[in-house]
Amino acid sequence: MRTIYCIAFLLLFCNTNAQVRIPDFQEAVANHFKAGVNISYFEKFWKEKAYRLANYKQVIDKISLAHQLGFTSIRLPVSFDDYLKPGTNKIDKDLLFVLTEIFDFVESKNMVLNITYHSGTIYKKQDIQKEAIRIAAMWSQIVAHFKGKGYDRLFFGLYNDPRLEVLEWRNSKRGMMALLRPKDLDRYWIIGSTNYNGINALLQMKVISNDSKIIYAFHFFEPYIFTHQGAAWDLDKTYITNLPFPYSNAEMPSKPKRKMSSDMIYNYEHYSEKANQAFIEGKIRSVYDWMMINNVPVICTETGSIASIPLKFRENYFKDVMNTMRQFGIPAMIWDLDKTFKIIDDNKRPLNAVSIWLNSFENQ
């Protein structure tokens, strides 16, 4: 069955990939990360710090499952600010121990780990430069702790989902890297654009000069009205549910009778233009074009859809997104393994489209 999956994927991949040239630097990144998944646990301070640290082996269990399913890279978002000693900018030594244990396990499985700073609030600070310096000082403890270890297995994600203006983020990321790079010249960093690591912001992003050890990241959750439908934390934009993918007039839910914002009206009325493979290909192609112009590698560190969407629509979406990422040589890390956007069922079986994607890497 695995062989059939691989043949089916590769036939589609070869047919669509004929016109796309993947440069060596991007092919190296794609082959290194291959198929990735986010592990949700440390990214938000949902429970007491002591509980999270004491039960960190839950993360190792999740990574073990991901490895069994065929994932080759792990992204671990960490809300570092929740693990500082009170009144200081010093990371709790117990978290450093836990991260070391997690990395050692990932390395033992011949996988790749991306530790990412999550839940930052730089956009709320009056003095953005001061906060950037603080974040860099916090990161420097991680850099020092892992210096000399796992340069081909351990990658650092500078900041997840920045929400600053383009110029503010451009200055902030450059300022942080100016402080961090001298502390370890060999570590690879993963750095995304502002506007929640969105593609449109990536296309305005300037690369950091004279630093060849940066991989540039983006997130892909488009169309948002589909991937986040029913999400309780953003109901003004997500209250329409049962949206089909790809678009089907016969399966579209009726226009809500409630008052709708102008954005929601637009997204609903133009849904047919975005809920299709051609739209996805156009967006990913724009990332590919940016990559080629700037001559730097890229990675998608988050993509997925909320688990409450009808299964057939999620399957269709994952098939189109993952095929398109492969077409342009871009490794992807699904959000997430087993939480709100989970890609496994109660029996820990992944979506069929995800299985096909994972199995396509089997003989690489």
C-alpha positions in Angstrom: 0.0 0.0 0.0 2.9 2.4 0.8 4.3 1.8 -2.7 1.0 2.6 -4.3 0.8 5.9 -2.2 4.3 6.8 -3.3 3.6 6.1 -7.0 0.4 8.1 -6.9 2.1 11.1 -5.3 5.1 11.0 -7.5 3.1 10.8 -10.7 1.2 13.9 -9.8 4.4 15.6 -8.5 6.3 14.9 -11.8 3.5 16.1 -14.0 3.3 19.5 -12.2 7.0 19.9 -11.4 8.4 19.8 -15.0 8.5 23.6 -15.3 9.9 24.4 -11.9 13.7 24.5 -11.2 14.7 23.9 -7.6 18.1 25.5 -6.8 20.6 23.5 -4.9 20.4 25.5 -1.8 16.6 25.0 -1.6 16.8 21.3 -2.5 19.3 20.8 0.4 16.8 22.4 2.9 13.9 20.4 1.4 15.8 17.1 1.7 16.9 17.9 5.2 13.5 18.8 6.7 11.3 16.8 4.4 8.0 16.3 6.3 7.5 18.2 9.5 4.8 18.7 12.2 4.3 21.1 15.1 4.1 19.6 18.6 1.7 21.7 20.7 2.7 21.7 24.4 5.0 24.6 25.4 3.7 27.3 23.1 1.2 28.7 25.6 1.0 28.9 29.3 -2.2 27.0 29.6 -1.2 25.1 32.8 1.2 25.8 35.6 4.9 25.8 34.7 5.6 23.0 37.2 3.1 20.7 35.5 4.4 21.4 32.0 8.0 20.7 33.0 7.2 17.7 35.2 5.2 16.1 32.4 7.5 16.9 29.5 7.7 13.3 28.5 4.3 13.8 26.9 6.2 15.7 24.3 8.6 12.9 23.7 5.6 10.5 23.3 4.2 12.8 20.7 7.5 13.0 18.9 7.7 9.2 19.0 4.3 9.0 17.4 5.2 11.5 14.8 8.3 9.5 14.0 6.2 6.3 13.6 3.9 8.1 11.2 6.9 9.1 9.0 7.6 12.7 10.0 11.2 13.6 9.8 11.2 17.1 11.4 9.6 18.6 14.5 8.8 22.2 15.3 8.5 22.9 19.0 7.0 26.3 19.8 8.0 27.5 23.2 6.5 30.4 25.2 9.9 31.2 26.7 8.6 34.3 28.6 6.5 32.0 30.7 9.6 30.1 31.8 11.6 32.9 33.2 12.6 33.2 36.8 10.3 35.8 38.4 11.4 39.3 37.9 14.3 38.4 35.6 15.1 37.6 32.0 16.8 34.3 33.0 15.3 31.1 31.6 14.4 28.5 34.2 17.2 25.9 34.2 14.6 23.1 34.3 13.3 24.2 30.9 16.9 24.0 29.6 17.1 20.5 30.9 13.8 19.5 29.3 14.8 21.0 25.9 18.0 19.1 26.0 16.2 15.8 26.7 13.8 16.5 23.8 16.6 17.3 21.5 18.5 14.2 22.4 15.5 12.1 21.7 14.9 13.8 18.3 18.5 13.3 17.4 18.3 9.6 18.4 15.5 9.2 15.9 17.6 10.8 13.2 15.1 13.7 13.0 15.4 17.5 12.9 14.2 19.9 15.7 13.2 23.5 15.3 12.8 25.3 18.6 10.8 28.5 18.1 10.1 31.5 20.4 6.3 31.7 20.6 3.7 34.0 22.1 5.9 37.1 22.1 4.3 40.5 22.7 6.8 42.9 21.1 3.9 44.5 19.2 2.5 45.7 22.6 5.6 47.4 23.8 6.2 51.1 23.5 9.9 50.6 23.2 10.2 48.0 20.5 14.0 48.2 20.3 14.3 47.6 24.0 12.1 44.5 23.8 14.1 43.2 20.8 17.3 43.5 22.9 15.6 41.7 25.8 14.5 38.9 23.5 18.0 38.6 22.1 19.4 38.4 25.6 16.9 35.7 26.4 17.7 33.8 23.3 21.5 34.1 24.0 21.0 31.7 26.9 19.6 29.0 24.6 22.4 29.7 22.1 25.0 29.3 24.8 23.4 26.2 26.2 23.4 24.4 22.8 26.6 25.8 21.4 28.6 23.2 19.6 25.7 20.7 19.6 23.7 19.4 16.7 24.2 22.0 14.0 22.7 19.7 11.4 19.8 18.7 13.7 18.8 21.8 15.8 17.5 25.0 14.4 16.2 28.1 16.2 13.1 30.0 15.1 13.7 33.7 16.1 10.1 34.8 16.6 6.7 33.4 15.8 4.0 35.5 14.3 5.4 39.1 14.6 2.7 41.7 14.2 4.8 44.8 13.7 4.8 47.1 10.7 7.2 45.9 8.0 9.9 48.5 8.7 9.7 47.9 12.5 10.1 44.2 12.1 12.9 44.6 9.6 14.8 46.7 12.1 13.9 44.4 15.0 15.0 41.1 13.4 18.2 42.7 12.1 18.9 44.1 15.6 18.3 40.7 17.3 20.5 38.9 14.8 23.3 41.4 15.1 23.4 40.5 18.8 22.9 36.8 18.4 25.0 35.8 15.4 28.4 36.6 17.0 27.5 34.3 19.9 27.4 31.3 17.5 28.5 31.6 13.9 27.4 28.1 12.9 23.8 27.8 14.1 21.0 28.1 11.5 18.1 30.4 12.3 14.6 30.3 10.9 13.2 33.8 10.5 9.7 34.7 9.2 8.0 37.9 8.0 5.6 40.1 9.9 1.8 39.9 9.7 1.7 36.5 11.4 4.5 35.2 9.0 2.1 35.9 6.1 3.1 35.5 2.5 2.3 39.1 1.5 4.6 40.4 4.2 7.3 37.9 3.1 7.3 39.4 -0.4 8.2 42.8 1.2 10.8 41.2 3.5 14.5 42.2 3.0 17.0 39.4 3.7 19.7 39.9 6.3 22.9 40.6 4.4 26.1 38.7 5.0 24.4 35.8 6.9 24.2 32.6 4.9 22.8 30.6 7.8 19.2 31.8 7.8 16.2 30.0 6.3 13.2 32.3 5.7 9.8 31.1 6.9 6.2 31.7 6.1 2.9 30.3 7.3 0.1 29.1 4.9 -3.5 29.1 6.1 -5.2 30.4 3.0 -8.0 30.9 2.5 -8.3 31.8 6.2 -12.1 31.7 6.0 -11.8 28.0 5.2 -8.9 26.9 7.4 -10.1 28.6 10.5 -13.9 28.2 10.1 -15.5 27.8 13.5 -12.4 28.9 15.4 -13.7 30.2 18.8 -10.8 32.7 19.2 -11.7 34.7 16.0 -15.4 34.4 15.6 -15.9 37.7 13.8 -13.9 36.2 10.9 -14.7 32.5 11.3 -18.3 32.0 12.2 -19.3 30.6 8.8 -18.8 26.8 8.9 -19.2 23.9 6.4 -17.3 25.8 3.7 -16.3 23.3 1.0 -12.9 22.8 -0.5 -12.6 23.1 -3.4 -15.3 25.6 -3.9 -18.7 24.0 -4.9 -21.7 26.2 -5.4 -24.0 23.3 -4.5 -22.2 22.7 -1.2 -21.8 26.3 -0.1 -23.6 27.2 3.2 -26.1 30.0 2.8 -25.1 33.5 3.5 -25.6 34.3 7.2 -28.6 36.5 8.1 -26.6 38.1 10.9 -24.8 41.4 10.3 -21.5 40.8 8.5 -18.4 42.8 8.5 -17.2 44.1 5.1 -14.2 41.7 5.3 -16.5 38.7 5.9 -18.8 39.8 3.1 -15.9 40.0 0.7 -14.4 36.7 1.8 -17.7 34.9 1.4 -18.6 36.5 -1.9 -15.1 35.9 -3.3 -14.6 32.4 -1.8 -14.9 30.7 -5.2 -11.7 32.6 -6.4 -9.6 31.3 -3.5 -10.9 27.9 -2.6 -9.1 26.0 -5.3 -5.7 24.5 -6.3 -5.0 27.3 -8.7 -5.1 30.0 -6.0 -2.9 27.9 -3.7 -0.4 27.4 -6.5 -0.3 31.1 -7.3 0.4 32.0 -3.6 3.2 29.4 -3.3 4.6 30.3 -6.6 5.0 33.9 -5.3 7.1 32.5 -2.4 9.2 30.5 -5.0 9.7 33.7 -7.1 10.9 35.6 -4.0 13.2 32.8 -3.1 14.8 32.8 -6.6 15.1 36.6 -6.6 16.8 36.7 -3.2 18.8 33.5 -3.6 17.9 32.3 -0.1 16.1 29.1 1.1 12.5 29.1 2.4 10.4 26.8 4.6 6.7 26.7 5.6 6.7 26.3 9.3 2.9 26.2 9.7 0.1 25.0 7.5 -3.1 23.2 8.2 -6.8 23.4 8.9 -9.0 23.2 12.0 -10.1 19.6 12.8 -13.8 20.4 12.9 -14.0 20.9 9.1 -15.7 18.0 7.4 -13.2 15.3 6.6 -13.5 15.2 2.9 -12.8 19.0 2.6 -9.8 18.7 4.8 -8.5 15.8 2.7 -8.9 17.9 -0.4 -7.2 20.9 1.1 -4.2 18.9 2.4 -3.7 17.1 -0.9 -3.6 20.4 -2.8 -1.4 22.2 -0.3 1.2 19.4 0.2 1.4 18.6 -3.5 2.0 22.3 -4.3 4.7 22.6 -1.6 6.5 19.6 -3.1 6.1 21.1 -6.6 8.1 24.1 -5.6 10.6 22.3 -3.4 9.4 23.8 -0.1 9.4 21.7 3.0 6.3 22.1 5.2 5.6 21.6 8.9 1.9 20.9 9.6 0.1 22.6 12.5 -0.5 20.4 14.4 -0.2 16.8 15.4 -3.0 16.2 17.9 -4.6 19.4 19.1 -7.2 21.8 17.6 -5.8 21.4 14.1 -4.9 17.7 14.6 -4.2 15.5 11.6 -4.7 12.2 13.5 -7.9 10.5 14.5 -8.8 8.9 17.9 -6.9 5.8 16.8 -3.8 7.9 15.9 -4.2 7.4 12.2 -3.4 10.4 10.0 -5.5 11.9 7.3 -5.2 9.9 4.1 -3.7 12.9 2.2 -1.1 13.3 4.9 -0.2 9.6 4.7 0.3 9.9 1.0 2.5 12.9 1.5 4.6 11.2 4.2 5.0 8.0 2.2 6.3 9.9 -0.8 9.5 10.7 1.2 10.0 7.0 2.1 12.7 6.3 -0.5 14.4 9.6 -0.5 
